Amino acid sequence: MSTGSGADSAPAPATHDSPPTPDGATRPSRTPGSRTPSAPSAAAASPSSSPTPAPPAPRAPSAASSSSMFSSLKIRNYRLFFLGQVVSNTGTWMQRIAQDWLVLSLTGSSAAVGITTALQFLPMLLFGLYGGVLVDRLPKRPTLLATQTAMGLTGLALAFLTLSGHVQVWHVYLAAFAVGLATVVDNPARQSFVSEMVGPGQLQNAVSLNSANFQSARLVGPAVAGVLITGVGTGWAFLFNGLSFVAPIAGLLLMRSRDLHTVERAPRGKGQLREGLRYVAGRPDLVWPIVLVGFIGTFGFNFPVWLSAYADDVFHAGAGAYSLFNTLMAVGSVAGALLAARRGTARLRVLIAAALAFGLLEAVAAVVPSLWLFSLLMVPIGVFGLTVNVTANTTVQMATDPVMRGRVMALFMMVFVGGTPLGAPLVGWVTDAYGPRVGFALGGLVSAAAATAVGLVLARVGGLRLSVGWHRGHPQVRFVPKERLATAV
C-alpha cells in the first residue's frame, strides 16, 4: 500500500486496520486472505481461546503519522468530494438554523422544534440498518448521486413554500422527514465511500477532515443564515441549501473511476442484517463506542432545542444570539476536528475522556448567568463534542471489515443520530416544563454518566486498572494493564 502522493492511483488491498484495544493499543493485523465471515467476531470476543494468530505483516510507515494534517487532499477524487461538501454543508447549516427558527416563529414552542428534529432523524432510527444493508450491496457513487439530488429537491420545495408565503409547520415537518429518509442511505454511503476514495492508509486523516469540513460550514452557515433571517426571511436560506447540492453532484460526476480503491461488495442474500448485528455483538471494541455515542447523541446533542430556547427565553437576544452560539460551537468543533486529523490515531481512552469533559461542560454551561460566558463555553463544548464524534467514527471504521462497513456504519449512525427522535421530544418537554437550564444540565449529566460507565466497562474488558501517580511534577490518572500495575507494586 502506497502512502505517498501516488496512493490515489493504486488500489489498496481489501483489508482493514487493526482494531484498537481499550487501552488504545492495536491488535496484530490479519492478512486479507485469512478473513472469513465469522472470524473477526470470534477473534475479538475471545482472544485468549483463539488459534495462534498469524504473524503481523511487516510494519510500514504510518500514513497518518508520516503525512501532513491535510495529506488526504492530495488525492484528486477526495479533493473533489471535499470541495463539493464545503458548499453543500454550508447550505445544510443555513437550512438547519432557518428551519429551527421558522418552527419556533410559527409555534412559539421548544417542543415543536424538538419534534422537527425528531422527524428528521426518525427514519434513521426506523430504517437505518436496512440502509446499511443496501449500501453494502450497491455501488457508492451512483447511490450518492441519487440521495444528494433528492435532498437538494427537498430544499428547493421548502424554499418555494416559504417564499410564496404558504408555509405551515406541517410542511416543515414533512420536509424534515423527507431529508431523513434520504439520509438513511446517504449517511452510510458517504461514510463508506471515503475509504474507496483514499484507501485505509489515509482513512483517519480523511474522516477527520470530513468532520472539519462539516463543522467549518457552521462558521459560515449560521452567520449567513442569521443575516438572511433578520434581513429578508428564512426562505432564502432554504433556496441556497437546495442550490448548494449542485456542487457535490458535480464533484461525484467528475471523479475518476479508475482511481477508486476496490472494495468488495456484499452479494444479495438473506440474513445480512442479522449477520451485521452478530458481527458487532462479538466485538467489544465496536459495541461500547456505539453505546456511548448512542447516549450522547440521544441526550447530549439536542442543541437546536437548547440554544434556541437560551437565545429566546433566557437571554432574550433573538436570532442573532442563536446564530452566535452555533458559530462559536463551530469554532471549537473545527479545532477538535483538526486536532484529530493531526493526532493520526484513534484511541478509546481519548473517546472516554472527551465524552466525560463534554458532559461536564454542558452541565456547567447550563447554570452560568452571563450571555457572554455561556457563549464562550460553546467553544470547548464544540471541541470535545467533535472529538467524541471523530474518534468514535474513526475507531469503528478502522476496526471494521470493509465488506461489513456499510452495515456497521449504519448501526453507528442509527444509534448516534437515530437516538435524537427519542431524546429531542423528551428534552424539549423538559425544557418547556422546567426551563432551558434544567434541560441542558440533564443532557450534560447523562452524557458524563454514560462516559464514566462505558470507560469502566472497557477497562474491565481490557484487563486494565486505575493508576494514580505523578508525571513530571503533575498528578496523572490513567488506566494501565493489570500486570504492569502489579509489577509496579
C-alpha positions in Angstrom: 0.0 0.0 0.0 1.4 3.3 -1.1 1.4 6.1 1.4 2.9 8.8 -0.8 1.5 11.1 -3.4 0.7 8.3 -5.7 -1.6 6.5 -3.2 -4.7 7.5 -5.1 -3.6 5.7 -8.3 -3.0 2.2 -6.9 -6.0 0.4 -5.3 -5.2 -0.9 -1.8 -5.9 -4.5 -0.8 -9.4 -5.1 0.6 -8.4 -5.4 4.3 -9.0 -3.4 7.4 -6.8 -1.8 10.0 -6.2 -3.5 13.3 -8.9 -2.7 15.9 -7.7 -0.8 19.0 -7.8 -2.4 22.4 -9.5 -0.5 25.3 -6.1 1.0 26.3 -5.5 2.4 22.8 -3.0 -0.2 21.6 -3.6 -2.2 18.4 -4.1 -5.9 17.9 -1.9 -7.8 15.4 -3.3 -7.2 11.9 -4.9 -10.0 9.9 -3.9 -10.8 6.4 -6.7 -10.3 3.8 -6.8 -13.9 2.8 -7.4 -15.2 6.3 -10.7 -13.5 6.7 -13.9 -15.5 7.0 -17.4 -14.0 7.8 -17.2 -15.2 11.4 -13.5 -14.9 12.1 -13.4 -11.2 13.3 -16.2 -11.7 15.7 -14.7 -14.8 17.3 -11.2 -13.4 17.5 -12.4 -10.3 19.2 -14.8 -12.0 21.5 -12.3 -14.5 22.9 -8.7 -13.6 22.1 -7.3 -16.0 24.7 -9.0 -19.0 23.2 -8.5 -18.3 19.5 -5.9 -20.2 17.5 -2.4 -18.9 17.2 -2.7 -15.6 15.4 -0.9 -15.1 12.1 2.3 -13.2 12.4 1.8 -9.4 11.9 2.6 -8.0 8.5 5.9 -6.1 8.2 5.4 -2.6 9.6 5.3 0.2 7.1 5.5 3.8 8.0 2.1 5.1 9.2 0.4 7.3 6.6 -1.2 9.2 9.4 2.0 9.9 11.2 4.2 10.4 8.2 2.0 12.8 6.3 0.6 16.3 6.9 -2.7 17.3 8.5 -4.2 17.7 5.0 -2.5 14.8 3.3 -5.7 13.1 2.0 -6.4 16.3 0.0 -3.6 15.3 -2.4 -5.9 12.6 -3.7 -7.9 14.1 -6.6 -11.2 12.2 -6.1 -11.3 13.0 -2.4 -10.4 16.7 -3.2 -13.4 16.9 -5.5 -15.6 15.3 -2.8 -14.2 17.6 -0.1 -14.8 20.8 -2.1 -18.4 19.8 -3.0 -19.1 19.1 0.6 -17.8 22.6 1.6 -20.6 24.2 -0.4 -23.3 21.7 0.5 -22.5 21.6 4.2 -22.8 25.4 4.3 -26.2 25.2 2.8 -27.2 22.4 5.2 -26.3 24.5 8.2 -28.1 27.5 6.8 -31.2 25.3 6.5 -30.9 23.9 10.0 -30.8 27.4 11.5 -33.6 28.7 9.3 -35.7 25.5 9.9 -35.4 25.7 13.7 -36.1 29.4 13.8 -39.1 29.1 11.4 -40.7 26.4 13.5 -40.2 28.5 16.7 -41.7 31.5 15.0 -44.7 29.6 13.7 -45.4 27.8 17.0 -43.6 29.6 19.9 -42.7 26.1 21.3 -39.4 24.4 22.0 -41.2 21.1 21.9 -42.2 21.8 18.3 -38.5 22.4 17.5 -37.8 19.1 19.1 -40.5 17.4 17.1 -38.9 18.8 13.9 -35.5 17.5 14.9 -37.0 14.1 15.8 -38.8 13.8 12.4 -35.6 14.5 10.6 -33.8 11.7 12.4 -36.7 9.2 12.9 -36.1 7.4 9.6 -32.5 6.7 10.7 -33.9 5.0 13.8 -36.5 3.0 11.9 -34.7 2.1 8.8 -31.0 2.8 9.4 -29.9 -0.9 9.5 -31.7 -1.6 6.2 -30.0 1.4 4.7 -26.7 -0.2 5.7 -27.6 -3.5 4.0 -28.4 -1.6 0.8 -25.1 0.4 0.9 -23.1 -2.8 1.3 -24.7 -4.1 -1.9 -24.8 -1.0 -4.1 -22.1 1.0 -5.8 -21.4 4.0 -3.6 -21.0 6.8 -6.2 -24.4 6.3 -8.1 -26.1 5.9 -4.7 -24.7 9.2 -3.5 -25.8 10.9 -6.8 -29.4 9.8 -6.1 -29.5 10.8 -2.4 -27.8 14.2 -2.9 -30.3 15.0 -5.7 -33.3 14.1 -3.5 -32.1 16.3 -0.6 -31.5 19.2 -3.0 -35.0 19.0 -4.4 -36.4 18.9 -0.8 -34.6 22.2 0.0 -36.0 23.8 -3.2 -39.5 22.7 -2.3 -39.3 24.2 1.2 -37.9 27.4 -0.3 -40.8 27.8 -2.7 -43.4 27.3 0.1 -41.7 29.8 2.4 -41.0 32.5 -0.2 -44.6 32.2 -1.6 -46.0 32.8 1.9 -47.8 29.4 2.1 -45.6 27.6 4.5 -47.1 25.9 7.5 -45.5 23.9 10.3 -46.6 20.6 8.8 -44.7 21.5 5.6 -41.5 21.8 7.7 -42.2 18.5 9.5 -42.7 16.8 6.1 -39.5 18.3 4.6 -37.5 17.2 7.7 -38.9 13.7 7.4 -38.1 13.5 3.7 -34.5 14.6 4.3 -34.3 12.0 7.0 -35.4 9.3 4.5 -32.6 10.2 2.1 -30.1 10.3 4.9 -30.8 6.6 5.8 -28.9 5.7 2.6 -26.8 8.8 2.1 -25.0 8.7 5.5 -23.6 5.2 5.5 -22.8 5.5 1.8 -20.7 8.7 2.4 -19.0 7.1 5.3 -18.1 4.0 3.4 -17.2 5.9 0.2 -14.4 7.7 2.0 -12.3 4.5 2.2 -12.9 3.9 -1.6 -11.5 7.4 -2.4 -8.5 7.4 -0.1 -7.7 3.8 1.0 -7.1 2.6 4.5 -3.8 4.4 4.8 -5.5 7.8 4.7 -8.8 6.9 6.3 -8.1 8.5 9.7 -7.0 11.8 8.1 -9.9 11.9 5.7 -12.5 11.2 8.3 -11.1 14.0 10.5 -11.1 16.4 7.6 -14.7 15.5 6.7 -15.7 16.5 10.2 -13.6 19.7 10.0 -15.3 20.4 6.7 -18.8 19.9 8.1 -18.0 21.9 11.2 -16.3 24.7 9.3 -19.6 25.2 7.5 -21.0 26.1 10.9 -18.8 29.1 10.9 -20.3 30.4 7.7 -23.8 28.8 7.5 -25.3 30.1 10.8 -23.8 33.6 10.3 -25.2 33.9 6.8 -28.5 32.4 7.9 -28.8 34.9 10.7 -28.3 37.8 8.3 -30.8 36.3 5.8 -33.4 35.6 8.5 -33.3 39.1 10.0 -32.9 40.8 6.6 -35.1 39.0 4.0 -36.6 35.9 5.7 -35.9 32.2 6.1 -36.9 31.2 2.5 -33.7 32.4 1.0 -31.7 30.2 3.3 -33.7 27.2 2.1 -33.1 28.3 -1.5 -29.4 28.5 -1.0 -29.4 25.0 0.5 -31.3 23.5 -2.4 -28.9 25.0 -5.0 -25.8 24.1 -2.9 -26.3 20.4 -3.8 -25.1 21.2 -7.4 -21.5 21.2 -6.0 -21.3 17.7 -4.6 -23.2 16.3 -7.5 -20.7 17.9 -9.9 -17.8 16.6 -7.8 -19.1 13.0 -8.0 -19.6 13.2 -11.7 -16.0 14.5 -12.3 -14.3 11.7 -10.3 -12.1 9.1 -12.0 -13.5 5.6 -11.5 -10.1 4.0 -12.2 -8.6 5.9 -9.1 -11.2 4.5 -6.7 -9.9 1.7 -4.3 -11.6 -1.6 -5.0 -13.8 -2.7 -2.1 -15.7 -6.0 -2.0 -19.5 -5.5 -2.2 -21.7 -7.9 -0.3 -23.8 -10.2 -2.5 -27.5 -10.1 -2.3 -28.7 -12.7 0.2 -30.8 -13.5 3.3 -29.8 -12.8 6.8 -27.4 -9.9 6.1 -28.9 -7.7 8.7 -28.6 -10.3 11.4 -25.1 -11.0 10.2 -24.1 -7.4 10.7 -25.6 -7.3 14.2 -23.8 -10.6 15.2 -20.6 -9.1 13.9 -20.9 -6.0 16.1 -22.1 -8.0 19.1 -19.0 -10.1 19.1 -16.7 -7.1 19.1 -16.4 -5.1 22.4 -14.2 -2.6 20.6 -17.2 -1.8 18.4 -20.1 -2.3 20.8 -19.1 0.1 23.6 -18.1 3.1 21.5 -21.5 2.7 19.7 -23.3 2.5 23.1 -21.5 5.6 24.3 -22.3 7.7 21.2 -25.9 6.5 21.5 -26.3 8.0 24.9 -24.6 11.2 23.9 -26.5 11.5 20.6 -29.8 11.0 22.4 -29.3 13.2 25.4 -26.3 15.5 24.8 -26.6 16.7 21.2 -30.0 18.4 21.3 -28.6 21.8 20.6 -31.4 23.1 18.3 -33.8 22.7 21.3 -31.5 24.2 23.9 -29.7 27.0 22.1 -32.9 28.4 20.5 -34.5 28.4 24.0 -31.5 30.1 25.6 -31.5 32.8 22.8 -35.2 33.4 23.1 -36.2 32.7 26.7 -33.1 33.0 28.9 -31.1 35.9 27.4 -33.9 37.4 25.2 -31.4 38.1 22.4 -33.2 36.8 19.3 -31.9 35.1 16.2 -28.6 36.8 16.3 -27.6 35.2 19.6 -28.8 31.8 18.3 -26.5 32.2 15.3 -23.7 33.3 17.6 -24.0 30.2 19.8 -23.8 27.9 16.8 -20.9 29.8 15.3 -18.8 29.7 18.4 -19.6 26.0 18.8 -18.4 25.5 15.2 -15.1 27.3 16.1 -14.5 24.7 18.8 -15.7 21.8 16.5 -13.2 22.8 13.7 -10.4 22.9 16.2 -11.4 19.5 17.5 -11.5 18.0 14.0 -8.1 19.4 13.0 -6.6 18.2 16.3 -8.0 14.7 15.4 -6.5 14.9 11.9 -3.1 15.8 13.4 -3.3 13.2 16.1 -3.3 10.4 13.4 -4.6 7.6 15.7 -8.0 6.9 17.3 -7.7 5.8 20.9 -10.6 4.7 23.1 -9.2 6.4 26.1 -9.4 9.7 24.2 -13.0 9.0 23.4 -13.9 8.4 27.0 -12.1 11.5 28.3 -13.6 13.7 25.6 -17.1 12.4 26.3 -16.7 13.0 30.1 -15.4 16.5 29.5 -18.3 17.2 27.0 -21.0 16.2 29.5 -19.5 18.1 32.4 -19.0 21.3 30.3 -22.7 21.1 29.3 -23.7 20.9 33.0 -21.5 23.9 33.8 -22.9 26.0 30.8 -26.4 25.3 31.9 -26.1 27.4 35.1 -23.9 30.3 34.0 -25.7 33.6 34.3 -24.0 35.7 31.6 -24.7 35.6 27.9 -21.0 36.1 27.0 -19.8 33.4 29.4 -22.4 31.0 28.0 -21.3 31.9 24.5 -17.6 31.3 25.3 -18.4 27.9 26.8 -19.7 26.9 23.4 -16.1 26.7 22.1 -14.8 23.9 24.4 -18.1 22.1 24.2 -17.6 22.1 20.4 -14.0 20.8 20.8 -14.9 17.9 22.9 -18.2 17.1 21.2 -16.4 16.9 17.8 -13.6 14.8 19.4 -16.2 12.3 20.6 -17.7 12.1 17.1 -14.5 11.8 15.1 -12.7 9.4 17.5 -15.7 7.1 17.7 -16.3 7.2 13.9 -12.7 6.5 13.1 -12.3 3.8 15.7 -15.4 1.9 14.4 -14.5 2.4 10.7 -10.9 1.2 11.1 -11.8 -1.8 13.2 -14.5 -3.0 10.7 -14.1 -5.4 7.8 -14.7 -3.5 4.5 -17.5 -5.9 3.4 -19.3 -5.1 6.7 -18.6 -1.4 6.8 -21.9 -0.2 5.4 -23.9 -2.2 8.0 -21.7 -1.3 10.9 -21.6 2.5 10.0 -25.4 2.4 9.5 -25.7 1.0 13.0 -23.3 3.6 14.3 -25.3 6.5 12.7 -28.6 4.9 13.6 -27.6 4.9 17.3 -25.9 8.3 17.2 -28.3 10.2 15.0 -31.4 8.0 15.4 -31.4 8.4 19.1 -32.4 12.0 18.6 -36.1 11.2 17.9 -36.2 9.7 21.3 -34.3 12.4 23.1 -35.4 15.6 21.3 -39.1 15.5 22.3 -38.2 14.5 25.9 -35.6 17.2 26.2 -38.0 19.7 24.5 -40.7 18.8 27.1 -38.3 19.1 30.0 -37.1 22.5 28.6 -40.7 23.8 28.2 -41.8 22.4 31.6 -38.8 23.2 33.8 -36.8 25.7 31.8 -33.8 25.6 29.4 -31.2 25.4 32.3 -32.7 22.2 33.7 -33.0 20.6 30.2 -29.4 21.5 29.3 -28.0 20.3 32.6 -29.9 17.0 32.3 -28.3 16.3 28.9 -24.8 17.0 30.2 -25.1 14.9 33.3 -26.5 11.9 31.4 -23.6 12.2 28.9 -21.0 12.3 31.7 -22.5 9.4 33.5 -22.5 7.3 30.2 -18.9 8.2 29.6 -17.9 7.0 33.1 -19.9 3.8 32.9 -18.5 2.8 29.4 -15.0 3.7 30.4 -15.2 1.4 33.4 -16.6 -1.4 31.2 -13.9 -1.0 28.6 -11.2 -1.0 31.3 -12.6 -4.3 32.7 -12.9 -5.9 29.3 -9.3 -4.9 28.5 -7.9 -6.1 31.9 -7.0 -2.5 32.9 -6.8 -1.0 36.4 -6.7 2.6 37.6 -3.2 4.0 38.2 -2.7 7.3 40.1 0.7 8.8 40.3 2.9 11.8 39.3 4.5 12.6 36.0 6.9 15.5 35.6 5.6 17.1 38.7 1.9 16.8 37.8 -0.7 14.3 39.1 -1.6 11.6 36.5 -4.6 9.4 36.5 -4.7 6.7 33.8 -5.7 3.1 33.1 -2.8 0.6 32.7 -2.7 -3.2 32.2 -3.2 -5.1 35.4 0.1 -6.9 35.0 2.0 -3.7 34.8 0.3 -2.3 37.9 1.1 -5.5 39.9 4.8 -5.2 38.8 4.9 -1.6 39.9 3.6 -2.5 43.3 
